[in-house]
Amino acid sequence: MQPRQAGSGFGDSGHGNGRDVNAMDPHPEPAVVATFPDRGEAEVVAAKLLGAGLDAVVVDEVEGGSLPVDTEPGVVVAVPASEAEAARAVLGDPAS
């Protein structure tokens, strides 16, 4: 089994938790479970979710520069909507 990397995308058949997400839905609806001002923290959270057997991607919408701009959404960690509750539980989010 090949190791998964954060940002590899949803539905990677044969990787991660062993489920073939493509068999269910080739384009699962994403759910944002965390937002950060920089990519470093987002990568750590995505790795934690991947380690828990969940699909996770890092979406970096920051255009550039070292300081976040109010109009930029930041760097988000997203999971398939069907895994959002489990992801929030792994992260200890009280909203789960």
N, C-alpha and C positions, 0 to 999 in steps of 0.2 A: 504494500500500500504506500503510495506517495504522500509525503506531508503536504498539507494545505498551506497556502499563504494568504494572509489578509489581503483583500482586494481582488481575489481570483474570480469572484462572481458567483451568483447563485446557480444551482443546478449542475455542478460539476460532477458528472457521473463517475463513480468509482473512486471518489476521494472522500476525505473527511469522515463523516459519520456512517458511511456505507449505504446511505439511501440514494436512490436514483430519483432526484427531484424532477428530472426531465420527463419521467414516466407519468408524473402527476400533472405538471404544468410547466411548459418550457419557459414561461416568463412569470414567475410568481410575483405577486404584489409585494413591494418592499414596505417595511415599516422602520422608521428611524427610532433607534433605542438610546442613542446618546449623541451629543454635539459637543465639539471641542474647538478652541481657537487655533490649534495647530495639529498637524498630522501625527506627531509622536504619541500623544496620549490616545488618539483614536486607534492607532495600530496596536497598542497594548490591550485595549478593550476588545478589539476584534480578535486578537490572538486568544484572549481568555474565553471568548464565545466559541471560537473554533475548537479550542481544547475541551470544551464541554459538549462537543458533538453537534454544534449548531452552525448553520451557514451564516457567514457574516462578511460584509464588504465595507471598505472605507471609501467614502465619496468625498473627494476634496474639491470644494467649490471656491477655495480661496484663490484669487486671481494673481497674487504676488505680493511682495513686500513682507517685512517682518512683523508689521502690526496689523491686526484685523481691522477691517472697516465695517462700520455699523450696517451697511447695506448688504454685506456678504453673509451668507448663512453659516459659514464656518465649515469645519470638517465633521462629517457625520458618519456614524456607524449604523448600518442598516442590515436587517435580517428579513427573510420572507415573513409576511404578515402572520402566517400560521405558526411561526416560531417566536413571535414578539413577546408573548407572555413568559415563555420559558427563558428567553434572553434577559428580560427584566428581572426575573427571579435570580438568575446567575449573577447579575450585576448588583443585586440587593436593592433594586428600585422599589420604594414603598408603594408606587402606583400599580404594581403587579398584583 
